[in-house]
Amino acid sequence: MEKKLPEDLKEIKSIRVQQPGRGSVFVREAIKNMFNPTMDFENMGVTSIDDDHIFLYMINGSGEHRYTTFWTIKEGRAISQIIYSNPE
C-alpha cells in the first residue's frame, strides 16, 4: 500500500556545498524523501576536520515528524547519510 503525502509538503530537491576551491552538489540518492526542510540557519551546520572531509547536518520537519540528517562529504562527494528521528 502506498502512503499518500500531503499536497503542501515541501521536498528538498538539491543541496550544494561550497568550499574554497571546491563545490559539492549532492546526488539525488543522498537527499531523496527528505521533506519539510529547515529555512532557519540555526538548525543547520557544517564543520570540517581537513580540506577533504566535511560534515553537514540539518534539523528538518516539526513536531512528531522532526528529524535530523547528518552527511559525511569526502573530496566533494556525499559518502554517507544518517537520518535520526527526534520528535520535539
C-alpha positions as CSV (number, residue, x, y, z in Angstrom):
1,M,0.0,0.0,0.0
2,E,1.4,3.4,-1.0
3,K,1.2,6.3,1.5
4,K,-0.4,9.5,0.3
5,L,1.7,12.6,1.1
6,P,0.1,15.9,1.9
7,E,-0.1,18.3,-1.0
8,D,1.6,21.2,0.9
9,L,4.6,19.0,1.8
10,K,7.9,20.6,0.7
11,E,10.7,18.2,-0.5
12,I,14.4,19.0,-0.7
13,K,15.4,18.9,-4.4
14,S,19.1,19.8,-4.2
15,I,21.9,20.7,-1.8
16,R,25.0,22.5,-2.8
17,V,28.1,23.0,-0.5
18,Q,30.8,25.5,-1.5
19,Q,34.3,25.1,-0.1
20,P,37.4,27.1,-1.1
21,G,38.4,25.7,-4.5
22,R,35.7,23.0,-4.5
23,G,32.0,22.7,-4.6
24,S,29.7,19.8,-4.0
25,V,26.2,19.0,-5.4
26,F,24.5,16.1,-3.7
27,V,23.3,13.3,-5.9
28,R,19.6,12.7,-5.8
29,E,20.0,9.5,-3.9
30,A,21.6,11.4,-1.0
31,I,18.6,13.6,-0.5
32,K,15.5,11.6,-1.7
33,N,12.5,11.5,0.6
34,M,13.6,14.5,2.7
35,F,10.7,16.7,3.5
36,N,9.9,20.0,5.2
37,P,13.5,21.4,5.1
38,T,14.5,23.9,7.7
39,M,14.8,27.5,6.5
40,D,16.4,28.5,9.8
41,F,20.2,28.6,9.7
42,E,20.2,27.9,13.4
43,N,19.0,24.4,12.5
44,M,21.9,23.5,10.2
45,G,25.6,23.5,10.3
46,V,28.8,22.4,8.7
47,T,32.2,21.6,10.1
48,S,35.4,20.0,8.7
49,I,38.4,18.0,10.0
50,D,40.6,18.8,7.0
51,D,40.2,20.1,3.4
52,D,38.8,16.8,2.2
53,H,36.3,15.8,4.9
54,I,33.3,17.9,5.9
55,F,30.2,17.1,7.9
56,L,26.8,18.7,7.4
57,Y,23.7,18.5,9.5
58,M,20.1,19.7,9.1
59,I,17.2,19.6,11.5
60,N,14.0,19.3,9.4
61,G,10.3,18.8,9.9
62,S,8.4,19.6,13.1
63,G,6.6,18.0,16.0
64,E,6.3,14.2,15.7
65,H,7.8,14.5,12.2
66,R,11.0,16.2,13.2
67,Y,14.3,14.6,12.1
68,T,18.0,15.3,11.9
69,T,20.1,14.3,8.9
70,F,23.9,14.0,9.0
71,W,26.1,13.7,5.9
72,T,29.8,13.0,5.5
73,I,31.3,14.6,2.5
74,K,34.7,13.4,1.3
75,E,36.6,15.1,-1.5
76,G,33.4,16.9,-2.7
77,R,31.1,13.8,-2.7
78,A,28.4,12.8,-0.1
79,I,29.6,9.4,1.0
80,S,27.2,8.7,3.9
81,Q,23.9,9.9,5.3
82,I,22.3,9.2,8.7
83,I,18.7,10.2,9.4
84,Y,17.8,10.3,13.1
85,S,14.1,10.8,14.2
86,N,14.0,13.2,17.1
87,P,10.5,14.4,17.8
88,E,10.1,17.7,19.7
